[in-house]
Amino acid sequence: VQLVESGGGLVQAGGSLRVSCTVSGGPLSSYMMGWFRQAPGKEREFVAAIRWTSATTFYEDSVKGRFTISRDNAKNTVYLQMNSLNPEDTAVYYCSAARYITTVRVAMTDEYEDWGQGTQVTVSS
């Protein structure tokens, strides 16, 4: 599948931002959709994921209660709503797709076959 992110930008600490990922190229019924992020000089890390059919969600501990992942079936779009942002959330955010993945491996970068180009999110202090 092909993934295109949008919605990144600059926001002040404490603010909110929503990034979107439009998906094309295949039926999504078996997919897990993930959001990862990569800050300068750091490895890409898991943020959140959602199983397309059941809408079951998974979150990295540092974003629980602040970020919400969701999907819109009609629009083939995955969203990441980010609230209470802080400068440590500054990174390039990537959308990803995994066709077959078990729950225990949902945070593993290598499990995802397809990736978007990324969108920059910058949080100023």
Solvent accessible surface area in square Angstrom, and as a share of the most:
residue,aa,sasa,rsa
1,V,28,0.16
2,Q,110,0.49
3,L,11,0.06
4,V,88,0.51
5,E,7,0.03
6,S,61,0.40
7,G,41,0.39
8,G,31,0.30
9,G,29,0.28
10,L,131,0.65
11,V,24,0.14
12,Q,138,0.61
13,A,51,0.39
14,G,58,0.55
15,G,22,0.21
16,S,59,0.38
17,L,35,0.18
18,R,128,0.47
19,V,0,0.00
20,S,20,0.13
21,C,0,0.00
22,T,70,0.41
23,V,4,0.02
24,S,58,0.37
25,G,64,0.62
26,G,29,0.28
27,P,113,0.71
28,L,10,0.05
29,S,71,0.46
30,S,44,0.28
31,Y,19,0.07
32,M,0,0.00
33,M,0,0.00
34,G,0,0.00
35,W,0,0.00
36,F,0,0.00
37,R,18,0.07
38,Q,61,0.27
39,A,24,0.19
40,P,120,0.75
41,G,92,0.88
42,K,140,0.59
43,E,152,0.68
44,R,74,0.27
45,E,77,0.34
46,F,20,0.08
47,V,1,0.00
48,A,0,0.00
49,A,0,0.00
50,I,3,0.02
51,R,58,0.21
52,W,16,0.06
53,T,81,0.47
54,S,68,0.44
55,A,40,0.31
56,T,63,0.37
57,T,53,0.31
58,F,37,0.15
59,Y,52,0.20
60,E,56,0.25
61,D,110,0.57
62,S,62,0.40
63,V,1,0.00
64,K,116,0.49
65,G,88,0.85
66,R,44,0.16
67,F,5,0.02
68,T,72,0.42
69,I,4,0.02
70,S,46,0.30
71,R,56,0.20
72,D,43,0.22
73,N,85,0.43
74,A,101,0.78
75,K,134,0.57
76,N,56,0.29
77,T,10,0.06
78,V,0,0.00
79,Y,29,0.11
80,L,0,0.00
81,Q,57,0.25
82,M,0,0.00
83,N,60,0.31
84,S,61,0.40
85,L,2,0.01
86,N,48,0.25
87,P,51,0.32
88,E,137,0.61
89,D,2,0.01
90,T,33,0.19
91,A,2,0.02
92,V,42,0.24
93,Y,0,0.00
94,Y,33,0.13
95,C,0,0.00
96,S,0,0.00
97,A,0,0.00
98,A,0,0.00
99,R,117,0.43
100,Y,153,0.58
101,I,16,0.08
102,T,81,0.47
103,T,71,0.41
104,V,129,0.74
105,R,102,0.37
106,V,13,0.08
107,A,52,0.40
108,M,85,0.38
109,T,48,0.28
110,D,138,0.72
111,E,39,0.18
112,Y,9,0.03
113,E,102,0.46
114,D,36,0.19
115,W,72,0.25
116,G,10,0.10
117,Q,114,0.51
118,G,12,0.12
119,T,18,0.11
120,Q,88,0.39
121,V,0,0.00
122,T,48,0.28
123,V,7,0.04
124,S,41,0.27
125,S,131,0.85
